[in-house]
């Protein structure tokens, strides 16, 4: 009997890698036989597209695990969802479980992608030579190899050490538990990921052919090499004695209990190699010109997210469905439907306070000019007119206005002041609790970043050049703290953001390695806010018990007038030290496989 493999896209529309090129722009048959996969280019492309479809779409986080979307934004100190069905609310209360289907879903999905990629790698050379030439075979194989490595990376950053299946010929329809493999030590997992990315690099193009955006390229694999090495160098995995007791049944330690400073050097070297090879010929920081420097910085930091496939994007998931547009758009009762949303992804007071002032200083600096009281007339860069604004939101840096919708903000894309939509989160406001108890901010703010004029079928950005610059600065500060490149690349981010750089007349250079470490972390927090980075940063730095546990503040949602702006406790989060740093291994894997051991605390 012929074996069959299900190739299900579930309307992911992942199949087209650009709006103008129709590569894989089709929904495949529900079932094709294994024997038929490589008989035609059409079926070969369908199978490769199926492997690509495992790439996470982080713009549908309202429904965690759908299209491999993660709980990252609202499970960090950046944000909170009003809607209790969102899995993030389980995590921030520490009531998530190793028996939860969400935990199992990620595990199964990525391993399915890994097994399919391995099968593809092993069999693509036998594809119909009339329709699939040798160059196609070589490139396709490299893409599948890179995707397999990428899926292992997604697994290890969430679960820690996982079983590496290697090149064993596998039945692609069987679950991993049937193989009964032990977990591979974390260092070996990273070494394998890096090795596979390096192998794939050789046979990949610098740019996708025919503008098939979303295809794996040389830049993509080298960028994720940096990410993997940075993860390996970080305190959670590099010398973490709290995980020393996690061992395989044969006694093999899965985590390194002794810190190795050379891991930071490896990450810095990989980041510098990426910059040297790819910047500026293939990637560069995205910038918009405007006569007003503040507006130029605002547009640069806003449009880098909303202009698909611009020169800063390294990798994104193509033509992705999008819940984020609705989740981040306030309710706006009484206004046209195009301006109405659910507004239920609320930014926390923590991230609101993290943004700098326009003079580049922290709001905690007594010379910054920050005030948290009173109202003044103010015009933000997107405003069509000046308006009365609460003092805490005045003269903040451009990225603040990119990232945060606050009470009294003009909504996006306004034509004139007479028809402008103002977002009002106070109790009686158009987006306040008097209008709805479900489609409402939980904090008094909503996340604004990455909301575009049209949110349909966009690229779901996964990594951009700013990530690599900040990775390089961080790794270099840990391995070579006197290196001038630390300040150079940190300041390139601040310069694009329109704020004074370190070493300018008003912003001194951090005076020690520790002070520079905090400056880099602060810059990452702000520059990469709401880009699914903060969750993993606080964990790999091993500070999540401080940042993601305890009191979370917003504003007084049950009040109008001045009382609305009172700093108010929204919730008290629970983060169980050691346990909540990693996902648990799904309980079903432990039950089916006596060699599979659980993470600490689970």
N, C-alpha and C positions, 0 to 999 in steps of 0.2 A: 504494500500500500504506500502511496506517495505521502510524504509528510507535508503539512501545510504550515505556513507562518502567517499570522495576522499582521498586516501593516495598517495600523489605524492612525489617522491624523486627527480625528475628532474635531475637524474644522479648525485646526490650528492656523491655517493659511500660512504655515511656515514654508510652503512649497515654492513660493516665488521669492527670489532673493533681491529683486528690485522691482520698482513699479513699471519699468519699461521692458525688462527682459523676462521672458516667460519660462525660464528654467524651472522645471518641475511644477509648473503652474497647473496642477491637476490633482484631484483626489483619486488615489489609486483604488483598484478593486479591493473589496473587503478581504479577500483571501487569494493569495497566489501560492503555488507550490514552490518548495525549495528548489526543485529542479528547473523551474522556469525563471528564477531570479535573474540569471546572467545570460539568458537566451537573446535578450534584446537590450538596446540602450535604454529604452523606455522603462523596462522593469528594473534595470540596474540603477537608474536614476531614482526610481521610486524607493528602492531599498536604501540607497544612500540618504535620501530625504527623510526616511523614517529614522535613521540614526541622528540626523540633524534635529529632528523634532523633539529630542530629549533636552535640548538647550532650554534653560529656564526662561520663562516669560515673567519678569518681575513687575510687570504692570498690571497683574491681576491678583495682587496679594490679598485682596479682600477675601478670596477663596483660596486659602493656603493649600499648597500641593497641587492645585489645578495648574496644568501645564508646568509643573515643577516650580511654581512660584513659592517663594520662601516667606517666613514670618519675620523677616529681618528688621524692617523699619519700625513697626509698632512693638517689637520685642526689645528694642534698644531704648536708650534714654532720649531719643529724638521725638517719639510720637506715641500716640495711643489711638486705637479704634474705639468708636462708640459701640459699634455692633459687637455683641458678646459672642456671636458665632465665630468670630475670627479667632484662629488658633493662637494668635499672639496673646490673647487674654488668658489662655491656659498657662502659657509660659511665664508671663509676668507675675502670676500668682503661684507659680511652681506647683501646679496641679496637673502638669502634663505627665504622661506615663509611657513606659516601654511597651505597653499593649495598645497604644493609640494607633489607629489606622494611618494618621498623618505621618507618624514616624516611620512606619513600614512602607508607606507610599514612596518616599524619597529613595529609600534603600532599594526597593524593587525596581523603580523606574531607571535609576542610574545603572544598576547592574544589567538590566535588560538592554540598555543602550550599549554597555560595554560588551556584552556577549554578541550582540548583533554586529558591532564594529569588528570584533575578532573574526566572526564568520565571514564578513565582507573582505577583510584583509587576506584571509586564507584562500578565498575563492575567486577574487576579482580577476586574477590572471587567466582564469578559464572562461572569461566572458567572451561573447561572440565577437571575433576579431574583425568582422565586416563592419559592425556598428560601433564597437568600442576599441579604438586604436591603442597602441602601447603607451602613448603619452597620456591619454585619458586614464588608463589603468594605473599608471604610476602616480598621477595626481590624485585620483580618487582614493587610492590606498593610503596616501599621505594624509588626506583629509580625515579618513576613518581612524587612522592611528592617532591623530591629534585630538579628535573628538573623544576617543577612548581615554586618553590621558586627561582630558578636561573633566570627564565624568568622574574619574578617580579623584581628581583635585576637589571637586564639589563634595564628594563623599568624605574625604579626610578632613576637610576644614569643618565639617559638621560632626562627624562621628569619631574622628581620630583615626587610629590604625584600622585598616580594613583588609580583608583577604585580597591579594593580588592574584588574578587568575592566570596571568601570563599568556602564553601562546597555545595552551592546550586546546585541542579541537573539542568544541562544546556543542551539545544539543541546545540550540537557541530557544527551544520551547520549554526547557526545564528550569526550575528555580535554583538559585545558588545553593540553597540548603541541601540539595541532593548531592552536591559535591563534597560536603563536609570538610571544608578547609578551615585551618586556623587563621587568625588575624596576623597580618604581616606587620612587623615593627614599624613605627612611624617613620624613622629615618630611611628605611628601605622603601617604604611607599613613596616618599618624596624623590628618592634616587630613581625609582622606576618612572615616575611621572616626568621628571626632567629628562631622562634618557629618551623616553618616547617622544617628547616634544622636540628634542634635538634631531632625532631620526626623521621625524615628519618634516622638519624645516628644510631639509635637503631637497625635497621634491615638491615643495609648494611655491607658488608664485608670490611676487611682492605685492601684486594687486590682483583683485578678482577679475577674471576675464569677462568681457561684455557687460561690465558694471553689475555683476551678479553679487550685490552687496549681501553680506552675511556669510559668505564662504570663508573657510579657514585660509589664512595667508601666512607668510613667513613672520610678519609682525605680530599676528595673533599668538603664535606658539612661543615666540620669544617674550612677549608680554606676560603670558601665564607662567613661563619659566621664572620670571622675577617674582610673581605672586607666590608660587610654590616655595621658592627659596626663602622669601621673607617670612612666610608662615613657619617654616622649619627653624628659622633663627629666633623666633619670638619666644618670650618666657613661658607661655603655656606648654610649648613642646620642647623647649631647649633648657633642660635642667630643672624641670618641675618635679620636685620630690613628692608632691601630693599624689602623683600618679605612679609612683614607684612600685606600688603593690599590684598594679594591673599587669598580669602576666598570663601567657598561654598555659595550657594545662601541662606542658612539658617544662615549664619554668622560664621560658623565654620572656624577657622584659619587653613590653610594647612601647614604652616611653623612655627616653634618655633622662636619667636623673642627674647627670652632670652637664653643666652648661659648657657649650663649645663656642667660643667667640669667633672662630673661623666661619661659622655659619652666616654671621652677619657680613663678613667679607665676601662670601660667595654671592649673597644677595646683592650687595653693592656692585660687585663686578658684573653681574648679569644685567643690572639696571643700566650701568654705564655703557655696556656693550649694545644694549637696545638703543640708547640715545645716540650713540656714535653711528650706528648703522641706519637708523630710520628717521632721524630728525636732522634737517627739516624736509628732506626729499619726499618722505611718505606721510609724516605726521608733524603737526605743529600746534601750538596753543591757538585756539580759535579766538579771533579778535574782530570786533566791529568798530569801524571808524565813525566818529561823531565829533562835532566841534566842541561839545561839552564833554570833558573827560569823565565826569561822573556818569553821564548817560552812556558814554561809550563802554565803560566798565560794566554798567548794568546790563546793557544789551549783549555784551560779550558773554557774561556769566549766565544770562537767561537763555540766549539762543544756542549756546553750545549744547544744551540739552534738547532743544526743540527743533533744531535744524538737522534733519536726518542725514547721516553719513558725511558730516562735515570733516574737516581735516584733522580734528582732534580725536575722533572716534577710532578706536582700535578694533573693537568687536561689539556686535550687537545682534540681537535676534530679530530677523526680518519680519516685516508685516505682521506685527503682533496685535492681538486683541488687547483692549485697554479698559480696565475698570478705574484706573487711577484718575482719569479725567473727571469722572463723576464723584469719586471719593474726596477729591481735593477742591471741588467747586462748591462754594457755600449754597445753602438752600435758596436764598434770594427770592422769597415769596413776593409775588406781585410783579415780577419782571419776566421778560421773554424766556421761553423754555431753553434757549441756547445758553442762557446765563444761569440756569438752575441746576443744582447738583445735590448730592447727599451731604457733603461737607463733614463727613464723619471721621476723617483722618486728621486728628488734631496734633499740632506741634506742641511740645512741652515748653514750660517756662525755662527749662534747662537749656534747650537749643536756642530759644529766643535770646537768652542772656549770653550765649556763647559768641554771637556775632560781635564783631568789633564796632567801634565808632568810625565815622568817616575819616577821622584823623589817625586811624590805625591802632588806637589804644583800646584796651579792654575797658568794659564799663565799670570794672572795679578800681580802675586807676582814677584817683581823685582829680587828676588833671585832664581827664578825657572829655569833660563837658557833659557827661551823662546826667540826666535827671529823671527820676521815676514819678515825679509829681507834676501836676498842672497841665495846661493845654496851651499850645501856641499855633500860629498860622504856619503851615508847612506844605511844601509841594515835593512829593516823591517823584522819582524819574519817570514813572508811568502815569502820573497824574495829569489830568486835563486842566486842573486848576488848583490853586492853593486851598487848603481847608483847615479847619481846626483839628489838631492832632494831639493825642496824649503824648506828653513829653518823652516817655521811654522809647517812642518810635521815631523820634526826630534826630536827624543827622547821624543815622547809622550807616554802616558801609553798604555799598551797592548790593552785595550778596544777601544782605538782610531782606531787601525789597524783592529780590528774586525768590527767596525761600519761604517767606512768611506772609500770610494774609492775616492782618490784624484788624481790630474793630475800627471802622471808619476808613478802611482802605478803599480806593477805587478798584473795581474789578478790572480784569484784563481787557485789552482791545477796545477801549472806549473811543468813541468818535468825537463827542463834545460834552461839555459839562451839563447841558440841559437834559440829556438822556442818560447820563452816566449812572452806572450801578455802584452803589456803595455797599460794602459788606458790613452788616451790623450784627454782632454776636451777642450784644446785651440781651437781657431776658425778653424785652418787647421788640427787639430788632427783627429785620426781615430774615435773619438766619439764626434767631435765638430760640430758646427753649419754649417760648410761648407759641411758636409756630410748629414745633415738632419735638418729640423726645427721642426720636431715632435718627432722623436725618439732621443731625446737629453736631457741632464740635463738642468734644468732651473736655476741652481745655480752655476755650476762649480764643483760640487761633486755629487756622487750618494750614496745612502744608501747601505751598504755592508752587514750588519748584517742579518743573517738567510738565506744566499744564500748557497746552498749545491751543491755537485757534481751532484746530481740528485734531481730535485725539484718535481718529480711526486708523488702523493698519499702519502704525508707526514702527520704526525700529526701536526695540527695547534695549537701551544702552546697557552694556555690561562692564566695559572698561574703556577708559580714555587716557590720553597722554598725561593729564594732571596726576592720575594715580601713580604713574611710573616716576614722575618727578619727585613726588612726595615719598614714594618707596625708596628711591635713591638717597634722598636727604636723610631719611630715617636710618637706613642700613649703614650709610657712611658715618653718621654721627656715632653709631655704636661700635664701628670697626676702626675708624680713622677720624677722631673728633676734631683734629686740627685742619682737616681738608677744606679748602676754600669753596669747593663745589657744594657743600652743605648749604651755605648762605646763598650761593648763586641760584640754586634750584628752588629753594624756599622762597626767595625773593621774586623769582619769575612768576610764581603763583600770586603773590601779593600785588605785584605790579599790574598783572592783568586784571586783578580784582579792584584796582583803582585806589588802593590805600598805600600809605608810606611804607617803604621797605625797611627791614632791619638794617641799621647802620646809617639811616638818614638822620637829619638834624634832630628829629623829635622821637625817634624809635631806636633805642640803643640795641646793639647786638647782644643776644643772650650771653651771659658772662661765664657759663660753665657748660659741661656736657649735659648735666641734668637740666639746666635751664633751657638749653637748646632742645632737648628731648621734649620738654613740655610745650615749647613753641611749635615744634613740628606736629605734635599731637593735636594741639589747638587748631593749627591750620588745616589738618586733615578733617577735623570735626566740622569745620565751617565749609571748606571748599567741597568736600564730598558728602555733605549733608543730604540725607534722603536718597542716597545712591546705593544702598545696601552694603555699605562699607563699615559704618560705625559698629554694628552688631559684632562683626568679626574682629574689628580692631580692639574693642574693650576686652574681648575674650583672649585674643592672642597676647595682649599686654598683661593679662591676668589682673585686671582691675574691675571686671564686671560686677563683682560682689559689692563694690562701692558705687559704681555708676548706675547699675541696673537694679539695685535693691534699695528699699527705703522709700522715703517720701517723694511723691511726684506732684508738682505744683502747676497750676494754671491760674485762671481768673474766676471771679464769682459769677457763675452762669445764671444765678437766680436773682440777679440785681440789675438795675438800670442806673444811669448816671455815673457819678464818681465812684459809687460803691462797686460797680462792675469791675473796676481795675484793681481791686484788692487781691493781693496774692493769696491764693486759696489752695488748700490741700485737695488734690483730686483723688488720689489713692495712695496706699502704701504697698509697694511691691515687695515680693519675696524672691530672693535669690539664694539658693542653697549652695554654700561654698563647696567647691569640688564638683558636686553633682551636676549643677546647671551649666557648667562650662562647655559640656559636650552633649550632643544628642545621645540617648541610650541606643544600644544595639537592639533592634526589634526583638521582643520576647519570643516570637515564633522562631526566630533564627537560633536562639539559645536552646529552645526546646527540641528543635529538629537536629541540631548539630552539637554533639558533646564537646567538640573542639573549640566552639565559639564562646569566648568569655565576655563578660559585661564590663562596661565602663564604671569608674569609681562612683560610688554613691547610689547606683541604681540596683 
